[in-house]
Structures are given as structure tokens and as C-alpha cells.
Amino acid sequence: MPRILGINIPEEKRIEIALTYIKGVGVFSSRKILKAANIGFDKRAKEITLEEVSKIQKIIEKEFKTEGELRRIIMMNIKRLKEIGCYRGTRHSKGLPTRGQRTKTNNRTVRGNVRRTAGSGRKNASEKT
């Protein structure tokens, strides 16, 4: 199993898709990386050689922010929003949607799947209270 930047890349997938398992690398950027390394998009991840893996790794390290560094940058941005007290920062601190989604319905996953509707906690009439 190829290992790039500490991430195990799935062997059976095409290398174009397998690179997207690295945080910060999407399909577009994986194609850009493979073009720079002169590797075909249709090659499977198990078919690439060690030299090609090292080429890919060098390109990613040089041009992209990935994994831990990217996570740290995102957390610092959210922390900054909270500190300045802007609307998005308060939404982050309350654990609510930050990008303008409605909250009357359809935000259970953000709130932790809390069900607060009228009939959600109701017991059957046959059970004793």
C-alpha cells in the first residue's frame, strides 16, 4: 500500500482518485500533481513505483498545504472569527450553520441530531406514565 505524507493510499483505486484521500488534495489538484510528475491518470495506485511516489510527495510538499498544516490554518481562522466577535464566529461557537442555511428545519446534524418536535418524545398510550 503506497504511503504519501503519512496517509495510506488505497491500492485498487486509480491514482487520480487515490490522491484525494490526502486532506487538501482534490480531483483537480491531483490531476495537476500527476501532470507535473508525468504519471498517467488511469494508473492504479498499486502500479506506481517508488520513484513516482517520491515525485508526487515532493510536488505536494512544495506546492500544497496539506494535512496537519491545513487543519491548523483552518482552526486559526475559526479562532480569529470567534475572537473578533463577527457573525460567523458566533455561529461557530454556538455550533450552528455558518453559511446562511435555514435553521427552522434541516440542521439536526449540525446540532447533534437533537429532536425537539412535538411528537418525538411521546410514549405509546398503552404504556403507564
N, C-alpha and C positions, 0 to 999 in steps of 0.2 A: 504494500500500500504506500503510494508516494506521500511524502510529508513535506509540506511547504509552509514555512513560517509557524511551525508548531501545530499545524492543522492537518489531520489525516484526510486526504483527498480520496473519495470513493473510486475504486478501480474500474468498475463496469460502466461508468458514465463517460461521455465524451469530455475531453479536456476543457472544451469551451464552457460546459456546464459545471464541471467539477471544480473549476476555479472560483465559482460563485459561492462555495462553501466558506471562503475566507471573508470575514466581515470587512466591508469596504470595497469589495470587488463584485461588480455586477456583470451581466452578459456583455454590455457594451465595452466595459473596461477590460474584460477577459479577452475579447476579440482584439482589442488594441495591444494587449500584452503579447498575445500569440503572434500577431503580425510582426511586432518588434523582435520576437525571438525566432521568427521563421519556422513556426510549427503549424501544421495543418489543423483546422478546426475539428475535423472528423476523427482524429486520432483518439483512441481510448486512453484513459489515464494510466492503465497498466502497461501500455505500449511505449510510453515516453522513457527516454534514457536519463541517466544521472546528469549528463551534461545539459540536457534540455531543462531538467528540474532546476539546476543551478542558474541557468539563463533566466528562467521565469522568476526565480527568487530574487535575483539581482535587480531585474526590471521593477518588480513590485516594491522592493525596499527603496529604490531610487525615486520612483515617480508617485507612489500612492501612500496615503496614510491608512493603515490597517490595524485591525485587532485592538490591542491594548491602548495604543496611542489615540486611535479614533474614539474609543469608548471614553477615554479621559477627556478629550476635547469636547465631546457631547455633554458629559457631566458638568464640565466647567461652564459651558454655555447655559445650561439649565440653571446652575447655581447663580450665575450672573443675573439671569432673568428674575430669579426669586429675590435676590438682594436689592435690585433696583425697584422692585415692587410693581412691575408692569403687569398688565392683564394676563399675559401668557404665563408669567411667573406665578401668579396667584392660582391660576388653573392647575399648573403643575403641582404646587404644594397641596392643593385640595384633592388632587387625584382625579380631576375631571378632564374631559376632552379639551384640547387647546386649539384646535384648528377650525372652530366655528360649527362643529356638529351640533345637532339638536340634543337636548338633554331630557326633554319631556318623555321621550321613549328612546329606545335603541342605544343606551350607553351602559348596559349592565356589565359588559366585560371590563370596562374601564373602572367601574365602581366595585368590581369584585363579585359580580353575579348576585347582587343583593336584590331580592324580590320583595317589593313593598306595595304590591297591588292589593285590592280589597279581598279577593278570594284566594290568595296564595297560601295563607296560613290557616285556612278554615278546616275544621275537623269534620268528619262524617257525622251525620245526625244520629247514627246508631251507637256511636261511642259516648261514654259518660264524660261529663266535664269535670 
